[in-house]
Every structure is written in structure tokens, then in C-alpha cells.
Amino acid sequence: MPLCVVVTQIEFLLASEGHYRIDSKGTLELHGVAFVPGVTLTGRIERWLTRRQHGRLRIGGSAAPHGVLSVRGFKLRGRLGGRRVSASQNPHAAVAASRARSSQSLSLGP
């Protein structure tokens, strides 16, 4: 079954824990960000939400299939819970979100 991943600023505001940062060069850094209880994301994506974005995300947490995903352009590939996975981001939604992004940091949780 295909998986569509669309990440926007609004979704980050819905995260329940962790923190992230987007610098002036468009690098996204995630540190234990959780959108779903028990599933955390940690990693770095350079040139976030551009066609040349690239990086790695580590998936962890008590309810997660642990693994690492590589991001290249609008595609994600890797292993989760020992299984190979791949997904595509909707480039139109990603580009629209990139127009709205800012260079601020936000800390989530206590």
C-alpha cells in the first residue's frame, strides 16, 4: 500500500514532544519529535521542501517499527522494523508548504 507523506509547519505545531529547528539555509533538524504517542523522529534534512532535499531520519520510540529513512528529493526509502519501505511526498503540497516556512525554532513539550 503506498504511503504519502506531507510535512508542513502546521503539522509540527501538532507534535506532542521533542523539538525541531529550520535554519536560514533550509536545513530541518528534528530531535525526538512525536506526532503519534510512542513514535519519535530524529534527524536532519538539508534543503527541506525543495526538489534537492536530502537527509536521514531515525524512527524510534516504544510504539514504532525502529529504523532509518533516507530522504532524496520527494522520495523516502529505508528500513522500518526490518522491512524495506519507500514512500513519496506530494511535490505540489511540499512546494506550497515551503513558501510558508519560516526560519524560527520551536520547542515542543515540557
Order of alpha helices (4+ residues) and beta strands (2+ residues): alpha-beta-beta-beta-beta-beta-beta-beta-alpha-beta
